[in-house]
Amino acid sequence: MNKMLKVLSFTLLSAITFISASVAAQTAGDIRATARQTLEAFNIPGIAVVAVKDGEIILAEGFGVRDIATGEPVNADTLFGIASNTKAFTTAAIATLVEQNKLHWDDKVVDYLPEFQLSDPSLTAELTIRDMLSHRSGLGLGAGDLMIWPKTGKSPTEVIAGLKNVPIAAGLRERFAYNNLMFVTAGEIIARVSGKSYAQYITETFLQPLNMDDTVVGFSNIPESNLNVAVGTIEMDGSLHRFPLDYLEDFSSAGAMASNVDDLSNWLITQLQQGVSPSGERLFTAESQRQMWQLTTPLPVSDEASKDGTNFRGAGLGWFVKNYHGVKHVSHSGGILGMLSLTTLIPEKNFGMVVLSNQQAFGGLTAITEEALEDLLNLTDRDWVAEELANYEAYMKEKADFKLTKPELVREPLPLENYAGTYNDDWYGNVTIKLTDNELTVDFAETVLLEGTLEHYNDDTFIVRWNEPLLEADAFIEFGVSRDNKVKNATMEAVAPFTDFSFDFHNLQLRKIN
């Protein structure tokens, strides 16, 4: 190379480096400004954000408070429940076992878990690991989640045993339906094949090499000495309500991890470096990355999304992928009662970010992320906070305005004692209905939070009003009655359309057993 070419090459490289640094600085500044704006606009107590670019952390900070009871601030070390962002770790763990030739993506689940059963024998025989991780198992949206949501005492073994009675909604690979229990099952495969518990395998394979020292699998594994832990909140009737929860301990490999933005920076960099950690250690291969980020189960694209630069999208393995303004967009969200998270990666720009919050206003996380992507991709400026706030306010108004009207003609129920008794569902377990002081109460044996009272609606249909209104999950319970007025069974269904899909009451088939 002659001297002139060397000078031009150096000048070009310097210019590119300056532009990249300038974009990173602008992006970091816009993230800070949007995060602060979002706290007030969406009534979010606390937010933590990390963004990485070209293998470097451009921002890892906290905003607001981690607990409305104490007012302690959020910082880069504050632990949040990352919920379904755990699924990316689970899929990466499967990838490492594929690389060790201990299993393959398209192996049958029953090859590793002989006891595994779905309610359809043909699905049981044909379901593969890839099917589980891309949400095309044939199970419905959130089917069976009441075994783990919002909190039960069921072990992964008990959850998997219950799958044989959970209703099937579609044929194998027929359509997408997000399902957590398939990831619980994947965690058990990891344990079975590796000879280690899921938590141990994740810790040794990823957390330790990545120096993710504060990150844990399971809320119970957070050291008592670590008080820097976010507490969730739920907005209702214009006020924030503190809602402490154990970060989905029962969700195991589907959503039980707790982490902070300082630790997650190393995870983001490793993802963007196709499995190579910041220290240079390879944790999984580029081929594994390709498998995880390959569109496996297609999803529809709305007209609005197509206007925003998306022509196709779908589920990969533990991730969602789409095209976005000419680049690949990889993401996943996570949610528990009172807490949300959002991870976004733009591989072609070597950029990734995570937003964590202790409130359920997902539009706030979206606004922060989209403002950052505007800078990164040099997109037309939009006021994302205003746009997302309008959507959030419309949603909150819909919830506030929701009223259930009774039929004009209301038929009287049977004597209330007729409904009392113990009911059993084959996959969930027992539900007890008692009559006390002329009032029916319900108690889901496996779920502490699911206790409530029955309010008569019409004929043999009642509404369950949970003792904890912040669940926002009131449900119809309709009793089946024989010709001689004996109560035989009951079915349930959420009352409101905004009830979280994990309250899958509609999948219950309750038989009265005494």
Secondary structure per residue as TSV (DSSP state, phi and psi in degrees):
chain	resnum	aa	ss	phi	psi
A	1	M	-	360.0	127.7
A	2	N	-	-75.5	171.4
A	3	K	H	-62.1	-41.2
A	4	M	H	-63.1	-42.9
A	5	L	H	-64.3	-38.8
A	6	K	H	-62.2	-41.8
A	7	V	H	-65.0	-44.1
A	8	L	H	-63.4	-41.6
A	9	S	H	-63.7	-44.1
A	10	F	H	-64.0	-41.0
A	11	T	H	-63.9	-43.6
A	12	L	H	-63.4	-44.0
A	13	L	H	-62.4	-41.7
A	14	S	H	-63.7	-39.6
A	15	A	H	-65.6	-43.5
A	16	I	H	-62.4	-43.4
A	17	T	H	-61.9	-42.0
A	18	F	H	-64.6	-44.1
A	19	I	H	-62.2	-44.4
A	20	S	H	-61.3	-43.2
A	21	A	H	-65.7	-37.3
A	22	S	H	-65.5	-43.4
A	23	V	H	-63.5	-42.4
A	24	A	H	-61.4	-43.3
A	25	A	H	-65.1	-42.6
A	26	Q	H	-64.7	-41.6
A	27	T	H	-62.0	-45.7
A	28	A	H	-60.5	-42.7
A	29	G	H	-64.2	-41.2
A	30	D	H	-68.9	-34.9
A	31	I	H	-62.7	-46.5
A	32	R	H	-59.2	-49.4
A	33	A	H	-62.9	-43.2
A	34	T	H	-68.6	-39.0
A	35	A	H	-61.2	-44.9
A	36	R	H	-64.8	-41.3
A	37	Q	H	-64.5	-38.4
A	38	T	H	-67.1	-37.3
A	39	L	H	-51.9	-49.0
A	40	E	H	-77.0	-43.9
A	41	A	H	-62.7	-41.0
A	42	F	T	-102.3	6.4
A	43	N	T	57.1	46.9
A	44	I	-	-101.3	125.1
A	45	P	S	-65.3	-47.3
A	46	G	E	-144.7	146.4
A	47	I	E	-139.3	143.4
A	48	A	E	-127.3	139.5
A	49	V	E	-135.3	139.7
A	50	V	E	-130.1	138.8
A	51	A	E	-135.0	137.8
A	52	V	E	-126.8	148.2
A	53	K	E	-147.1	127.3
A	54	D	T	54.6	40.7
A	55	G	T	80.3	5.1
A	56	E	E	-121.2	148.6
A	57	I	E	-81.9	120.9
A	58	I	E	-97.2	-15.7
A	59	L	E	-167.5	135.7
A	60	A	E	-149.5	96.4
A	61	E	E	-144.0	162.7
A	62	G	E	-115.4	154.9
A	63	F	E	-139.1	139.0
A	64	G	E	78.9	-155.0
A	65	V	B	-118.8	149.3
A	66	R	S	-86.3	-18.7
A	67	D	-	-149.6	119.3
A	68	I	T	-68.1	-15.2
A	69	A	T	-78.7	-31.1
A	70	T	T	-108.6	-24.0
A	71	G	-	73.9	10.5
A	72	E	-	-67.0	140.1
A	73	P	B	-76.2	152.9
A	74	V	-	-80.7	137.7
A	75	N	-	-135.6	-173.2
A	76	A	T	-66.6	-16.0
A	77	D	T	-100.1	0.0
A	78	T	-	-69.1	126.8
A	79	L	B	-81.4	134.1
A	80	F	E	-125.0	154.7
A	81	G	E	-75.0	123.5
A	82	I	-	-93.5	-1.6
A	83	A	G	49.8	-123.7
A	84	S	G	-71.8	-6.1
A	85	N	G	-67.2	-11.2
A	86	T	H	-60.9	-30.3
A	87	K	H	-59.9	-30.8
A	88	A	H	-66.5	-35.8
A	89	F	H	-67.6	-41.1
A	90	T	H	-61.5	-45.5
A	91	T	H	-65.5	-40.8
A	92	A	H	-64.3	-34.9
A	93	A	H	-64.9	-42.2
A	94	I	H	-59.0	-41.7
A	95	A	H	-58.7	-40.8
A	96	T	H	-65.6	-33.5
A	97	L	H	-72.3	-32.2
A	98	V	H	-63.5	-44.3
A	99	E	H	-62.7	-30.6
A	100	Q	T	-82.8	1.9
A	101	N	T	62.2	29.5
A	102	K	S	-92.0	-16.3
A	103	L	-	-162.9	176.9
A	104	H	-	-137.5	153.4
A	105	W	T	-55.5	-36.7
A	106	D	T	-100.5	16.4
A	107	D	S	-69.0	152.7
A	108	K	B	-75.1	142.7
A	109	V	G	-60.2	-40.4
A	110	V	G	-66.5	-15.6
A	111	D	G	-66.0	-25.1
A	112	Y	T	-113.2	-24.6
A	113	L	-	-126.5	82.6
A	114	P	T	-57.9	-25.9
A	115	E	T	-81.0	-8.6
A	116	F	-	-64.1	130.7
A	117	Q	-	-143.8	138.9
A	118	L	-	-105.5	170.5
A	119	S	S	-72.1	-13.6
A	120	D	S	-107.4	114.6
A	121	P	H	-58.7	-34.3
A	122	S	H	-68.4	-38.1
A	123	L	H	-65.1	-42.0
A	124	T	H	-55.3	-45.0
A	125	A	H	-71.7	-30.2
A	126	E	H	-102.8	-16.5
A	127	L	-	-60.9	129.9
A	128	T	B	-107.2	168.8
A	129	I	H	-61.8	-40.5
A	130	R	H	-61.5	-39.9
A	131	D	H	-59.8	-44.7
A	132	M	H	-60.9	-43.6
A	133	L	H	-81.0	-6.8
A	134	S	T	-118.8	14.4
A	135	H	T	61.0	46.5
A	136	R	-	-132.6	38.6
A	137	S	S	-79.3	-18.4
A	138	G	S	99.8	-17.8
A	139	L	B	-71.5	151.3
A	140	G	-	-79.1	174.8
A	141	L	T	-56.2	118.3
A	142	G	T	64.0	15.1
A	143	A	T	-59.5	128.0
A	144	G	T	86.4	-0.5
A	145	D	G	-62.7	-24.0
A	146	L	G	-61.6	-14.5
A	147	M	G	-72.0	-17.3
A	148	I	T	-132.2	-8.0
A	149	W	S	-121.4	137.9
A	150	P	S	-79.4	-17.8
A	151	K	-	-171.3	124.9
A	152	T	B	-131.6	-178.3
A	153	G	-	-104.7	13.3
A	154	K	-	-74.9	137.3
A	155	S	-	-82.9	162.1
A	156	P	H	-54.1	-36.5
A	157	T	H	-62.1	-42.7
A	158	E	H	-68.6	-37.7
A	159	V	H	-63.5	-46.4
A	160	I	H	-63.9	-37.3
A	161	A	H	-63.6	-32.7
A	162	G	H	-74.0	-17.5
A	163	L	G	-59.3	-29.5
A	164	K	G	-65.0	-11.8
A	165	N	G	-114.4	-0.6
A	166	V	S	-76.8	130.8
A	167	P	-	-59.9	145.5
A	168	I	B	-91.5	140.4
A	169	A	-	-108.2	-19.9
A	170	A	S	-158.4	173.5
A	171	G	-	-76.1	162.6
A	172	L	T	-60.8	130.5
A	173	R	T	61.4	17.2
A	174	E	T	-77.8	-39.5
A	175	R	S	-160.4	164.6
A	176	F	-	-76.3	135.9
A	177	A	-	-152.8	112.6
A	178	Y	-	-60.6	127.7
A	179	N	-	-142.5	120.8
A	180	N	S	-73.9	-34.1
A	181	L	H	-67.2	-23.7
A	182	M	H	-66.7	-32.3
A	183	F	H	-78.1	-31.1
A	184	V	H	-60.7	-41.8
A	185	T	H	-64.1	-40.4
A	186	A	H	-60.9	-37.9
A	187	G	H	-62.5	-36.5
A	188	E	H	-69.7	-33.9
A	189	I	H	-63.6	-42.9
A	190	I	H	-57.6	-45.5
A	191	A	H	-64.7	-43.5
A	192	R	H	-64.9	-43.1
A	193	V	H	-77.8	-38.1
A	194	S	H	-82.5	-22.2
A	195	G	S	78.5	11.5
A	196	K	S	-126.8	157.9
A	197	S	-	-64.5	157.7
A	198	Y	H	-55.7	-47.5
A	199	A	H	-60.7	-41.9
A	200	Q	H	-65.3	-42.1
A	201	Y	H	-66.5	-43.1
A	202	I	H	-63.2	-42.2
A	203	T	I	-63.7	-47.8
A	204	E	I	-72.7	-34.2
A	205	T	I	-83.2	-33.8
A	206	F	I	-124.7	-50.7
A	207	L	I	-65.7	-44.5
A	208	Q	T	-68.1	-49.0
A	209	P	T	-61.7	-29.3
A	210	L	T	-91.8	6.3
A	211	N	T	54.2	36.4
A	212	M	-	-87.0	68.7
A	213	D	T	-69.6	-25.8
A	214	D	T	-92.0	-16.5
A	215	T	-	-75.1	137.3
A	216	V	E	-134.5	156.2
A	217	V	E	-102.2	101.8
A	218	G	S	106.5	124.6
A	219	F	G	-56.3	-35.6
A	220	S	G	-65.1	-15.6
A	221	N	G	-91.3	0.3
A	222	I	S	-71.7	123.7
A	223	P	-	-59.3	141.2
A	224	E	T	-59.7	-24.9
A	225	S	T	-74.4	-16.7
A	226	N	-	-89.3	102.2
A	227	L	-	-94.9	-2.1
A	228	N	-	-85.9	68.3
A	229	V	B	-127.2	129.1
A	230	A	-	-74.1	145.9
A	231	V	-	-116.7	131.3
A	232	G	-	-69.7	158.4
A	233	T	E	-137.6	153.6
A	234	I	E	-128.9	131.7
A	235	E	E	-89.9	127.6
A	236	M	E	-148.4	134.9
A	237	D	T	54.6	37.3
A	238	G	T	80.0	1.9
A	239	S	E	-123.5	153.2
A	240	L	E	-90.6	136.6
A	241	H	E	-121.5	127.3
A	242	R	E	-65.9	133.4
A	243	F	-	-139.5	80.9
A	244	P	-	-69.5	135.6
A	245	L	-	-144.5	159.7
A	246	D	-	-87.8	28.4
A	247	Y	S	55.7	41.3
A	248	L	S	57.8	47.8
A	249	E	G	-51.1	-41.4
A	250	D	G	-70.7	-17.0
A	251	F	G	-73.6	-13.5
A	252	S	G	48.7	-124.9
A	253	S	G	-71.9	-2.9
A	254	A	G	-94.3	-17.7
A	255	G	T	175.4	30.1
A	256	A	-	-99.9	4.5
A	257	M	E	-82.6	149.4
A	258	A	E	-121.9	136.2
A	259	S	E	-152.6	177.3
A	260	N	-	-133.7	168.5
A	261	V	H	-70.5	-26.4
A	262	D	H	-62.8	-48.0
A	263	D	H	-66.6	-41.6
A	264	L	H	-68.0	-18.0
A	265	S	H	-59.1	-41.4
A	266	N	H	-68.6	-34.5
A	267	W	H	-66.3	-42.8
A	268	L	H	-61.7	-47.3
A	269	I	H	-61.4	-40.5
A	270	T	H	-63.4	-41.5
A	271	Q	H	-61.3	-45.9
A	272	L	H	-71.0	-22.8
A	273	Q	T	-96.1	20.9
A	274	Q	T	53.2	46.4
A	275	G	T	96.9	-0.1
A	276	V	B	-97.3	125.1
A	277	S	-	-72.2	166.2
A	278	P	T	-57.1	-27.7
A	279	S	T	-84.6	-4.1
A	280	G	S	98.8	1.6
A	281	E	-	-84.5	132.8
A	282	R	B	-84.4	121.6
A	283	L	S	-100.2	-29.5
A	284	F	S	-154.8	164.6
A	285	T	-	-88.5	164.6
A	286	A	H	-62.2	-34.1
A	287	E	H	-64.5	-39.8
A	288	S	H	-61.9	-41.7
A	289	Q	H	-60.3	-42.3
A	290	R	H	-60.8	-42.0
A	291	Q	H	-62.9	-43.0
A	292	M	H	-69.9	-34.0
A	293	W	T	-98.3	12.6
A	294	Q	S	-89.3	133.0
A	295	L	-	-65.3	117.5
A	296	T	-	-110.3	-45.4
A	297	T	E	-118.5	111.3
A	298	P	E	-66.2	152.4
A	299	L	E	-128.9	149.4
A	300	P	-	-67.5	156.1
A	301	V	-	-116.0	122.6
A	302	S	-	-75.6	163.3
A	303	D	H	-60.5	-39.6
A	304	E	H	-63.7	-42.9
A	305	A	H	-64.9	-38.2
A	306	S	H	-65.6	-32.6
A	307	K	H	-68.3	-25.5
A	308	D	T	-94.4	20.7
A	309	G	T	91.0	16.9
A	310	T	-	-115.3	123.3
A	311	N	S	-108.6	-23.0
A	312	F	-	-150.7	151.9
A	313	R	E	-158.2	164.7
A	314	G	E	176.0	-176.3
A	315	A	E	-91.9	133.7
A	316	G	-	-92.1	-138.5
A	317	L	S	-111.0	99.2
A	318	G	S	80.5	2.7
A	319	W	S	-139.4	163.7
A	320	F	E	-111.4	138.6
A	321	V	E	-128.8	149.6
A	322	K	E	-161.9	166.1
A	323	N	E	-91.5	147.7
A	324	Y	E	-149.5	106.6
A	325	H	T	50.8	42.7
A	326	G	T	87.4	1.6
A	327	V	E	-126.7	165.2
A	328	K	E	-81.1	135.3
A	329	H	E	-123.6	119.0
A	330	V	E	-118.0	131.6
A	331	S	E	-155.9	167.4
A	332	H	E	-161.1	146.8
A	333	S	E	-112.9	169.0
A	334	G	E	-145.4	145.9
A	335	G	E	-150.2	133.8
A	336	I	E	-126.4	171.7
A	337	L	T	-63.2	111.0
A	338	G	T	95.5	4.9
A	339	M	E	-156.4	138.8
A	340	L	E	-135.0	159.3
A	341	S	E	-147.6	154.4
A	342	L	E	-147.3	124.3
A	343	T	E	-112.1	134.4
A	344	T	E	-137.9	134.3
A	345	L	E	-129.4	135.9
A	346	I	E	-119.9	88.5
A	347	P	G	-57.3	-39.8
A	348	E	G	-66.0	-21.1
A	349	K	G	-104.6	4.5
A	350	N	T	51.7	46.3
A	351	F	E	-128.9	140.0
A	352	G	E	-150.2	153.7
A	353	M	E	-152.9	155.4
A	354	V	E	-131.4	135.9
A	355	V	E	-120.3	130.0
A	356	L	E	-120.1	142.2
A	357	S	E	-147.2	155.9
A	358	N	S	-107.9	46.6
A	359	Q	S	-153.9	164.8
A	360	Q	S	-98.7	19.6
A	361	A	-	-88.0	89.1
A	362	F	H	-65.9	-28.2
A	363	G	H	-58.6	-29.9
A	364	G	H	-64.1	-42.8
A	365	L	H	-66.7	-39.7
A	366	T	H	-62.9	-43.6
A	367	A	H	-60.8	-45.0
A	368	I	H	-61.4	-44.1
A	369	T	H	-65.8	-47.1
A	370	E	H	-67.6	-34.5
A	371	E	H	-63.4	-38.1
A	372	A	H	-66.9	-40.3
A	373	L	H	-69.1	-29.4
A	374	E	H	-57.1	-47.1
A	375	D	H	-65.5	-46.1
A	376	L	H	-61.2	-42.5
A	377	L	H	-102.1	4.3
A	378	N	T	55.7	50.7
A	379	L	-	-91.0	163.8
A	380	T	-	-60.1	134.6
A	381	D	-	-67.3	131.7
A	382	R	-	-132.6	152.8
A	383	D	-	-89.2	86.4
A	384	W	H	-67.0	-33.1
A	385	V	H	-63.1	-45.8
A	386	A	H	-63.8	-43.6
A	387	E	H	-64.1	-49.1
A	388	E	H	-70.0	-32.7
A	389	L	H	-65.4	-39.0
A	390	A	H	-61.3	-41.6
A	391	N	H	-64.4	-43.0
A	392	Y	H	-65.7	-43.1
A	393	E	H	-65.2	-37.0
A	394	A	H	-65.1	-40.0
A	395	Y	H	-65.1	-44.8
A	396	M	H	-65.9	-34.8
A	397	K	H	-67.5	-40.0
A	398	E	H	-59.0	-42.6
A	399	K	H	-66.6	-44.1
A	400	A	H	-65.1	-34.4
A	401	D	H	-85.6	-9.4
A	402	F	-	-65.6	123.0
A	403	K	-	-133.6	137.3
A	404	L	-	-98.5	120.9
A	405	T	-	-97.5	144.6
A	406	K	-	-87.8	155.7
A	407	P	-	-60.9	155.6
A	408	E	S	-61.6	-40.2
A	409	L	S	-104.7	113.0
A	410	V	-	-104.5	119.3
A	411	R	-	-87.4	144.2
A	412	E	-	-73.0	151.0
A	413	P	-	-80.2	172.9
A	414	L	-	-67.4	168.3
A	415	P	-	-51.5	133.6
A	416	L	G	-57.1	-29.9
A	417	E	G	-63.6	-21.5
A	418	N	G	-64.3	-27.6
A	419	Y	T	-87.7	-18.3
A	420	A	-	-68.6	145.9
A	421	G	E	151.0	-175.5
A	422	T	E	-103.8	130.4
A	423	Y	E	-115.5	150.4
A	424	N	E	-132.5	136.0
A	425	D	E	-112.2	137.4
A	426	D	T	-62.5	-30.4
A	427	W	T	-100.6	-29.6
A	428	Y	T	-87.1	-52.5
A	429	G	E	127.6	-148.2
A	430	N	E	-92.1	145.0
A	431	V	E	-130.4	125.7
A	432	T	E	-108.5	132.2
A	433	I	E	-116.5	126.4
A	434	K	E	-121.3	152.5
A	435	L	E	-110.3	116.9
A	436	T	E	-135.3	123.9
A	437	D	T	52.0	45.3
A	438	N	T	61.9	28.9
A	439	E	E	-134.1	133.4
A	440	L	E	-87.6	133.7
A	441	T	E	-122.9	155.4
A	442	V	E	-126.3	143.9
A	443	D	E	-140.2	114.7
A	444	F	E	-81.6	114.8
A	445	A	T	-57.7	-33.8
A	446	E	T	-91.2	-7.0
A	447	T	B	-131.0	106.1
A	448	V	T	-58.1	-39.7
A	449	L	T	-74.8	-15.1
A	450	L	-	-95.1	72.8
A	451	E	E	-128.5	138.1
A	452	G	E	-167.6	-171.8
A	453	T	E	-116.8	154.4
A	454	L	E	-101.1	126.0
A	455	E	E	-109.9	126.0
A	456	H	E	-65.2	137.3
A	457	Y	E	-112.1	-59.1
A	458	N	E	-168.6	129.9
A	459	D	T	56.5	-121.6
A	460	D	T	-98.2	22.5
A	461	T	E	-111.0	133.3
A	462	F	E	-125.4	168.3
A	463	I	E	-113.9	127.8
A	464	V	E	-83.6	119.3
A	465	R	E	-103.4	107.9
A	466	W	E	-68.0	145.3
A	467	N	S	-60.4	-28.1
A	468	E	-	-102.0	97.0
A	469	P	G	-65.8	-21.2
A	470	L	G	-66.8	-12.2
A	471	L	G	-65.8	-26.8
A	472	E	-	49.3	51.2
A	473	A	-	-140.0	29.2
A	474	D	-	-53.7	145.5
A	475	A	E	-139.1	146.1
A	476	F	E	-72.1	143.5
A	477	I	E	-128.8	120.9
A	478	E	E	-114.1	121.3
A	479	F	E	-91.7	137.7
A	480	G	E	-90.4	128.9
A	481	V	E	-123.4	137.1
A	482	S	-	-77.8	174.1
A	483	R	T	-62.0	-28.4
A	484	D	T	-97.3	24.1
A	485	N	S	66.2	30.9
A	486	K	-	-99.2	130.7
A	487	V	E	-76.2	125.5
A	488	K	E	-107.1	-36.8
A	489	N	E	-159.6	-177.4
A	490	A	E	-156.0	148.5
A	491	T	E	-124.8	162.0
A	492	M	E	-135.5	160.4
A	493	E	E	-161.0	137.1
A	494	A	E	-59.8	141.9
A	495	V	S	-75.5	-46.5
A	496	A	S	-100.7	146.1
A	497	P	T	-69.1	-17.7
A	498	F	T	-91.4	3.7
A	499	T	S	-62.3	135.8
A	500	D	-	-55.7	136.6
A	501	F	T	-63.1	-19.3
A	502	S	T	-72.1	-14.8
A	503	F	-	-81.9	73.9
A	504	D	-	-87.2	58.1
A	505	F	G	-56.9	-32.7
A	506	H	G	-65.0	-16.1
A	507	N	G	-86.3	-4.9
A	508	L	-	-80.2	139.0
A	509	Q	-	-126.4	90.9
A	510	L	E	-88.0	120.7
A	511	R	E	-103.6	132.4
A	512	K	E	-75.0	121.9
A	513	I	-	-108.6	-12.4
A	514	N	-	-167.8	360.0
